[in-house]
Amino acid sequence: MKLVQLRQFVTLAETLNFHRAAEVLNIAQPPLSVSIRKLEEELGTPLFVREPRGVQLTKVGEEALSSARQTLFYAEQVKRTVDESLTGERGRIRIGFVGSATYEVLPRLLPAFRTECPNIEISLEESRTSELLAGIQTGTFDVGIVRTPVLNPVQTAIDVLQTDALFAAVARDSRFAGRKRIKLGELSEVPFVVYDQSSVPSMHAITMLACQEVGFVPRVAEEATQLQTILCLVESGLGVALVPGAAAGHFNAVKFLEIADMPKAGVIGLGIVSVDGTTNPAAERFRRFAVQHMKGPPGAR
């Protein structure tokens, strides 16, 4: 039994006439008659009563019609699911992200993407850039939203979604707290709280390079992995920190100062990363959507 035979059976049951059914199916009448006869022989019972002016369904044919329609419906569903999976309209994406992606990038991307692609299931997991890059390579994540620039991006494709600059975070009782801007060199004599070198190597390196470009090596008092921990240490008076400017509107316990002479090394951002030649169409669709969507203003859809 073939799907084409079931389709022919349903069409004949709806038209009750071989000639009209053949026209609907765009085939000649004799092959249709042969196909229906073979279906009846395979099932071991007539499905139609042949009459001079057409056909009528037998009792068995009436019972079979509902199942045939259901089978065709599910067959079409299978085809649609496969087609949508191949085009990235259906599927599952495992997205890893750094914490700072929650300030603007993810709130902008996720609602818009879910509206455009409601049949794609998304799972989210926060991690560090180094772990996200490793997870992309091992297949733990399909895409990652990471802090840029990325050190040693092996066999990955990276697209920048958002650019940012480092701000100086200082305690509210710091002698710098009354200012809005500061030169990076003015911080040469104060201790620094920096990103942990082993777990967040890119942000650690960016801080060190930015300071070195203006003529000093920062005196490291503490290292921490998470931005919130760094800011808590700053609030406690343990030092100043260079952090993404996007964080400025989300933490009121410390003061954020724009850096007037920020060197090129202090220009950072967020990017979307995936394996070159990913075999997950849904992930590739999300990557293309993210790049295009983040080009527009924050309120754009």
N, C-alpha and C positions, 0 to 999 in steps of 0.2 A: 504494500500500500504506500502510495506516494502522496506528498502534499498536493501535487498538481491534480491528482485524482479526487482528493477531497474538495479542492476548490471547484472542480468541474461538477461534482455531486451537489455542492451547495448552490451553485449557479443554476443548475437544472432544477433543483428543488424550488428555487425562487421564481423561475420563469415557467416551469411546467411545460416546456416546449423545447425540443432539441434544436430547432432552427434558431429560435431567439437566444437560447443559451450559447450556441456556437457563435452568434454575432457578438454577444457580450464578451465572450472569451477570445474573440478574434481568431477562431480556428474554423476549419471546415467541419460540416456536420458528421460525415462518416467517421473520422478519427475520434470525435466525441462519443459517438455511439459505441465504438469499439472499446474505448477507455472505460466507460460506465459499465459495459458488459463484463470486462475483466475485473473491475472492482467488485461487482456482484458475485462473480465466480470465486474470487478470493475470500469473500465474506461468507459464501455458501448459502446465500439467500437473495431473492430479488429486493431491490430498493424502490423500484417503480413498477407501476402497472401501466403497460403501454396501451394507449387508446388511439383511435384514428386521428383525433385532433390534438393530441398531446400526451402527457403522462400525468399520473397521480402517484403520490407517495404511498407505499405500503405502510402498514403499522410499524414494521421494523424500520423502514426508511424514516418515518416521523421520529422515532426514538433516536436514530443515528444522527439526524440533522443537528440537534443541539450539541452533541459531542463533536461533530465535525467542525461546526462553527467555533467551538471553544478551542479545538486543536489548532485551527488556523489562526485564531487570535493569539495563542501562546507562541506559535511559530513566528508570527510577526513581531511579538514582543522580544523574542530572542534576537531576531535580526536587528531590531531597533537598538537593543542594548549593545550589541556588538558594534554597530555603526557609531553609536554615541561614544562608546569607549575608544574606538579608533580615532575619532575626531576630538577627543578630550571633553566631550559634553557630559560624560558619565565616568565615574571611577572614584578612586580614593587617593588623597594626597597626605603625606606625612610631612608637616612643616615644622622645622626647628627654628628658633628665633632667639636673639639676644634680648635682654630685658628692655633696652632702650627702644626696641621696635614697638613697644606697647604705648609709647607716648603719642605717636601720630601715624606711623606707617600701617600697622595692623588695624587700628580703628578706621582708617580710610579704605584699606583694601578689602577686608573680610566682608563687610555688609554688601559692598558693591559686587564683589565676586559671587557671593551666594545668591544675589538677585539674578545675575547673568547666567550662572551655572548651578541651579538648585539641585541637580542630580549628582553633584560631586561631593563626596564625604570628605571632610577635613579633620585631621587630628593635629593638635598643637602641642609642642613641648619646648619649654624654655631651657636654654643651655648657653654655654660660652662659645665664642667664635671658633676656638681651636677644636672643641668637641664637635661642633656642627660640621666643620670641614672634614673631620675624621668620619663622622656619621654619614656624610654624603658619599664618601668613598666606599664605605662598607654596606651601604644600602639601608641604614637605619632611618635616614631621612631622604625624602625625594627632593626637597628644596630646603634651603636655609636662608634666613635673613640675618646677615652678619655685619659686624663692624668693619668698615673699610678705612684705610687700605688693608688688604690681606697679605700677610707674609707667606711666601711660597705657596701660591694657589695651584697645586699640582692637579692636572687633568680635570679642572673644573672651569665652568663658564660663569663669569661674574658680571652682573649689570648693576650699576649704581642707581639706587632709588631715591636717595636723598643726601644732600651735602650738609655739613654742619661744621662748626668751629669749636675749638676748645675754649671754655670759660674758666676763669679762676674762681673756685669755691672757697670762701673764707668764713670763719666763725663770725657771728653777729657782734661779738665784742672785740673783734680784731681791729687793729688800728686802720685797716684798709676798708672796713665795712661801710664807711660813710661815702664811699666813692662809687661811681658807675663804671669807670674804665681804669685800667692800670696797665703799665708796661711790664712785660714779663720779667725783664731784668730787675725790677723792683722787688721781686720775690726771692732774689738770690740768697738772702741771708736767713730766710725762714725755713723751717722743716717742711717736708712734703709728705703727703699721704698719696701713694701711687698704686696703680693696678699691679696685682701679683705677677711677677715675671714668668713664672712657670705655667700659670693657668690662663693668663690674658696677655700673652707676649706682645701682641701688636699694639695694644693701648699702652703698655709699659714702655715699649720702644718709642712710641710717638711722644710721650711725655718727656723722656730723656733727650730725644733728638731736638725737640722744640726748645728746651732750655739750653742745650748746647749751642744751638744756632744763634742765640743771643748772648752767649759768652759765659755760661756757668753750668756746672754739674749740680743738679738738685741734691740736697741733703735729705735722704730718705729716712723718715721716722717710722713709718708703718707701711705695710702692703696689705691689700685686701682684694678679694675676687669680685664682689658685687658692688655696683655703684652705690646702693643704699648704705652699705657698710662703710664705704669710703666717706660718704657725706656725714654719717653719724660720727665718725672719727674726727672729721673737720669740725663738726658742731661741738665736740668735746674739747677742742682747742689743741689737738695733737699736731696740727699742721694745716697747710693749704693743699688744694688738689686741682689738677686740670681735668675737667670733665666735659662731656658733650653739652653744648649749649641747649639742646632739646630738653635737658633735664631741668632747666631754670624755672619753668612754670609749674613744676610738680613737687618741689621741696622748699618749704618756707623757713625751715629751721636754720638754713645757712644763707649767706649772701653770694650772689653770682655776679662777677665782674667781667665785663667785656675786656679782652686783651687788645690793646691798641696796636702793638707791634708784633702780632702773632705771625711767626714765620710759616713758610709753606708746609713744613712738617706738621703743623697744628691743624691743617684742614683735614677733616675726617668725614665720615658719612655712613650710610647704611646701604648695603647691596644685597641682591638676591643671587644665590649661588646654586648651581646644580651640576651634575656630572655631564661632561660633554657627550652629546648624543644620547640623552636619556630615552629609555624605552617606555616611559609612562606618559601617554599623551595628555592626561589630565594635569600632570605636573608641568609639562611644557606649556599647556594652555594658561595655567596660573602664572608662570614666569612671564609670558608675553603680556598677559593682562596687567600684571604688577608694573612692568616697565612702562607700559602705555598710560595706565591710570595715574601713576605718580608724576607724570609730566604735567598734568593739569593742576588747577588751583585746588586747595583743600576741599572746597564745596562741590567740586565737579564730580559727575557720575561717570 
